[in-house]
Amino acid sequence: MVRRIVRGLKRRVFGIRDLPDHRHYLFQELCEYLGGRRVRRVLEIGPKDGLDTRRLLTLDPERLTLIDLPRLETSNRVWLRQIDSPRIQYLSANLMYSEQVATLEPFDVVWCTGVLYHNPEQLRLVRRLYDLLAPGGVLVLESATVRRRRLHRENCVEIIYPPSEETKRRYHLSANITHLPSARAIASWLEMVGFGPITRSGCHRRLSGKLAAARAAFLAAKPLAPKPGTYYSFPGEEGYEVGKAL
C-alpha cells in the first residue's frame, strides 16, 4: 500500500510517467543471469506494448523474433513502426498451433510473460518453450497464479471452468482463462520437461506483496545435455517424454 501511494505521489508531484514495472526488474535479473554473454537469437512471445521488445534489443541480438496472435497484429504494428529495427522478425501466429513455429531455429533466450495462464494446455506450452531453446539457453517465464489464498503455497492448479461472471469480476480474469497454476506447479512443470537449474524471480515482490501473491516468474536454463522427464517408463522401454504428446 505504501509503495503504491509513493508511486502515485511521484507521478503527480514529479511528473514521472515511466516508472519501473515488474518486467523491468525481471529483465534486470535476466541481464545479471547472462553476465554479459552475447545472445544471437531471442524470442519474445506476446510482445504486448513493446517495452520488453525495446529492452530485449539492448541485448544486441542478431535476430529478435516476435510471435503474437493474428488478431493483435494491427495494434502491434503501431509501436513496431516506432522501433523500426531491421533485427526484428514478426510472426503473426499461435505458438501452439502454427506450423511456422516448427521451422524456427533454436533460441538463446525465450521471453514469455503473461501468456501461460491464457492457454489451457499449460504443460504442453512449457514443453514447447523448452523445445524452442538451444541447449544452454534460458527461458524467462512469468504468469498469473492461483487466486484462492489457501492454495498459494500448494503444488496445484485452480480450475476456473466454466468461468462465471462473478468469478471473472472477483479475480479480474478474462473469459479465456480456464485454470491458474500455483507457483510451485509452474516450477514442477519446468522441472518435468527438463529445465534446470530453475530460479524464482523476485520481480513482483519489489513492487508489492499483493502482486507477488498473485503472480510468479522464473528463469530456467535448458541443460547442455538435456534429459526431459518420462512417464510409463519401464525396464527396457524408453517411455514417453513429458509434454510431447501429438
C-alpha positions as CSV (number, residue, x, y, z in Angstrom):
1,M,0.0,0.0,0.0
2,V,2.8,2.5,1.0
3,R,4.7,1.8,-2.2
4,R,1.6,2.3,-4.3
5,I,0.9,5.7,-2.6
6,V,4.6,6.8,-3.1
7,R,4.4,5.8,-6.8
8,G,1.2,7.9,-7.2
9,L,2.8,10.9,-5.5
10,K,5.9,10.7,-7.8
11,R,3.6,10.7,-10.8
12,R,1.6,13.8,-9.6
13,V,4.4,15.8,-8.0
14,F,7.4,15.0,-10.2
15,G,5.6,14.1,-13.4
16,I,7.3,10.7,-13.5
17,R,5.3,8.5,-16.0
18,D,7.6,5.6,-16.9
19,L,8.2,4.1,-13.5
20,P,9.7,0.5,-13.4
21,D,7.2,-2.3,-13.6
22,H,7.8,-6.0,-12.6
23,R,9.0,-6.7,-16.2
24,H,11.7,-4.1,-15.8
25,Y,13.0,-5.9,-12.8
26,L,12.7,-9.2,-14.4
27,F,14.8,-8.0,-17.4
28,Q,17.4,-6.8,-14.9
29,E,17.6,-10.4,-13.5
30,L,18.0,-11.8,-17.0
31,C,20.9,-9.4,-17.7
32,E,22.5,-10.5,-14.4
33,Y,22.0,-14.1,-15.3
34,L,23.6,-13.7,-18.7
35,G,26.5,-11.9,-17.2
36,G,27.4,-10.0,-20.4
37,R,27.1,-13.1,-22.6
38,R,26.1,-12.2,-26.1
39,V,22.9,-13.9,-27.3
40,R,22.4,-14.4,-31.0
41,R,18.7,-15.3,-31.2
42,V,15.9,-14.1,-28.9
43,L,12.2,-15.0,-29.0
44,E,9.5,-12.8,-27.4
45,I,6.1,-14.4,-27.1
46,G,3.1,-12.0,-26.8
47,P,5.0,-8.7,-27.0
48,K,2.2,-6.5,-25.6
49,D,3.2,-2.8,-25.5
50,G,6.7,-3.0,-27.0
51,L,8.5,-2.1,-23.8
52,D,10.1,-5.6,-23.4
53,T,10.9,-5.6,-27.1
54,R,13.0,-2.4,-26.6
55,R,14.6,-4.0,-23.6
56,L,15.5,-7.2,-25.4
57,L,17.0,-5.2,-28.2
58,T,19.6,-3.8,-25.8
59,L,21.0,-7.4,-25.5
60,D,22.2,-6.7,-29.1
61,P,20.9,-10.0,-30.6
62,E,21.4,-10.8,-34.3
63,R,17.7,-11.5,-34.5
64,L,14.7,-10.8,-32.2
65,T,11.7,-12.8,-33.2
66,L,8.2,-11.7,-32.0
67,I,5.2,-14.1,-32.0
68,D,1.7,-12.9,-31.3
69,L,-1.9,-13.9,-32.1
70,P,-3.1,-12.8,-35.6
71,R,-5.9,-10.6,-34.1
72,L,-3.2,-8.5,-32.3
73,E,-1.1,-7.8,-35.3
74,T,-2.7,-4.4,-36.2
75,S,-2.2,-2.9,-32.8
76,N,1.4,-4.4,-32.5
77,R,2.4,-2.9,-35.8
78,V,1.7,0.6,-34.4
79,W,4.6,0.5,-31.9
80,L,6.7,-1.7,-34.1
81,R,6.9,1.1,-36.7
82,Q,8.2,3.4,-33.9
83,I,11.0,0.9,-33.1
84,D,11.8,0.2,-36.7
85,S,14.7,-2.3,-36.2
86,P,15.9,-4.5,-39.0
87,R,16.8,-7.1,-36.5
88,I,13.1,-7.8,-35.6
89,Q,11.2,-10.6,-37.3
90,Y,7.5,-10.6,-36.6
91,L,5.3,-13.7,-36.9
92,S,1.5,-13.5,-36.7
93,A,0.8,-16.9,-35.4
94,N,-0.4,-19.0,-32.5
95,L,2.6,-20.5,-30.7
96,M,0.8,-23.8,-30.1
97,Y,-1.0,-24.3,-33.4
98,S,1.2,-22.9,-36.1
99,E,3.4,-24.9,-38.4
100,Q,5.6,-21.8,-38.8
101,V,6.9,-22.3,-35.2
102,A,8.4,-25.7,-36.0
103,T,10.6,-24.1,-38.7
104,L,12.3,-21.6,-36.3
105,E,15.9,-22.1,-35.3
106,P,16.7,-22.7,-31.6
107,F,16.9,-19.5,-29.5
108,D,19.4,-18.5,-26.8
109,V,16.7,-16.6,-24.8
110,V,12.9,-17.1,-24.8
111,W,10.9,-14.3,-23.1
112,C,7.3,-15.3,-22.2
113,T,5.4,-13.1,-19.8
114,G,1.7,-13.0,-19.2
115,V,1.0,-15.8,-21.6
116,L,1.0,-19.2,-19.8
117,Y,-2.3,-18.8,-17.9
118,H,-4.2,-17.8,-21.0
119,N,-3.5,-21.3,-22.5
120,P,-5.5,-24.4,-21.4
121,E,-2.6,-26.7,-22.3
122,Q,-0.1,-25.3,-20.0
123,L,2.3,-28.3,-19.5
124,R,2.5,-28.7,-23.3
125,L,3.2,-25.0,-23.7
126,V,6.1,-25.3,-21.2
127,R,7.4,-28.2,-23.3
128,R,7.0,-26.1,-26.5
129,L,9.1,-23.4,-24.9
130,Y,11.7,-26.0,-23.9
131,D,11.9,-27.2,-27.5
132,L,12.4,-23.7,-28.8
133,L,15.5,-23.2,-26.8
134,A,19.1,-24.2,-27.8
135,P,20.9,-26.2,-25.1
136,G,22.4,-23.7,-22.7
137,G,19.6,-21.2,-23.4
138,V,17.4,-19.6,-20.8
139,L,13.6,-19.2,-20.5
140,V,12.1,-16.2,-18.8
141,L,8.6,-17.3,-17.8
142,E,6.1,-15.1,-16.0
143,S,2.4,-15.9,-15.2
144,A,-0.6,-15.1,-13.0
145,T,-1.1,-17.8,-10.4
146,V,-3.9,-19.2,-8.2
147,R,-6.2,-16.7,-6.6
148,R,-7.5,-18.5,-3.6
149,R,-5.2,-17.7,-0.7
150,R,-5.3,-21.2,0.8
151,L,-3.8,-22.5,-2.4
152,H,-0.8,-20.1,-2.7
153,R,1.7,-22.5,-1.1
154,E,0.3,-25.7,-2.7
155,N,1.6,-27.5,-5.7
156,C,-1.7,-27.4,-7.6
157,V,-3.9,-25.9,-10.3
158,E,-7.0,-23.9,-9.6
159,I,-9.8,-24.8,-12.1
160,I,-12.0,-21.9,-13.2
161,Y,-14.4,-23.6,-15.5
162,P,-16.9,-22.7,-16.6
163,P,-15.9,-19.1,-15.7
164,S,-18.9,-17.4,-14.2
165,E,-19.3,-13.6,-14.5
166,E,-18.9,-13.3,-10.7
167,T,-15.6,-15.3,-10.8
168,K,-14.2,-13.2,-13.6
169,R,-15.1,-10.0,-11.9
170,R,-13.8,-11.1,-8.5
171,Y,-10.5,-12.4,-9.9
172,H,-10.1,-9.8,-12.6
173,L,-9.9,-12.5,-15.3
174,S,-10.7,-12.5,-19.0
175,A,-13.1,-15.1,-20.4
176,N,-10.4,-17.3,-22.0
177,I,-8.8,-18.3,-18.6
178,T,-9.9,-21.7,-17.5
179,H,-7.3,-22.6,-14.9
180,L,-4.5,-21.0,-12.9
181,P,-1.4,-22.8,-11.7
182,S,0.3,-22.2,-8.4
183,A,4.0,-21.0,-8.4
184,R,5.0,-24.5,-7.3
185,A,3.1,-26.1,-10.1
186,I,4.9,-23.9,-12.7
187,A,8.2,-24.9,-11.1
188,S,7.2,-28.6,-11.2
189,W,6.3,-28.3,-14.9
190,L,9.6,-26.7,-15.7
191,E,11.5,-29.5,-14.0
192,M,9.4,-32.2,-15.5
193,V,10.1,-31.2,-19.1
194,G,13.9,-31.0,-18.4
195,F,14.8,-27.4,-17.3
196,G,17.4,-26.9,-14.6
197,P,18.6,-25.0,-12.7
198,I,15.3,-23.1,-12.1
199,T,15.3,-19.8,-10.2
200,R,12.3,-18.0,-8.8
201,S,12.3,-14.3,-9.6
202,G,11.7,-11.6,-7.0
203,C,10.5,-9.0,-9.6
204,H,6.9,-8.9,-8.3
205,R,7.9,-8.5,-4.6
206,R,9.9,-5.4,-5.4
207,L,6.6,-3.7,-6.2
208,S,4.2,-5.2,-3.7
209,G,3.5,-8.3,-1.6
210,K,0.0,-8.5,-3.1
211,L,1.4,-8.7,-6.6
212,A,3.9,-11.4,-5.5
213,A,1.0,-13.4,-4.2
214,A,-0.9,-13.3,-7.5
215,R,1.9,-13.8,-10.0
216,A,5.2,-15.7,-10.3
217,A,8.2,-15.6,-12.6
218,F,11.1,-17.9,-13.2
219,L,14.5,-18.0,-15.0
220,A,15.1,-21.6,-16.2
221,A,18.1,-23.0,-18.1
222,K,18.0,-25.7,-20.7
223,P,20.9,-28.0,-19.9
224,L,23.7,-28.6,-22.4
225,A,22.8,-32.3,-22.2
226,P,19.0,-32.2,-21.7
227,K,17.2,-35.2,-20.1
228,P,13.5,-34.5,-20.2
229,G,11.3,-36.4,-17.8
230,T,9.4,-39.5,-19.0
231,Y,6.4,-41.5,-17.8
232,Y,5.3,-45.1,-18.4
233,S,9.0,-45.8,-18.4
234,F,9.6,-49.4,-17.5
235,P,12.9,-51.5,-17.7
236,G,13.8,-52.0,-21.4
237,E,11.5,-49.2,-22.5
238,E,12.3,-45.6,-23.2
239,G,8.9,-44.3,-22.1
240,Y,7.2,-41.1,-23.2
241,E,8.6,-37.7,-22.8
242,V,6.6,-35.3,-20.7
243,G,4.6,-32.8,-22.8
244,K,5.5,-34.4,-26.1
245,A,2.1,-35.9,-27.0
246,L,0.9,-35.5,-30.6
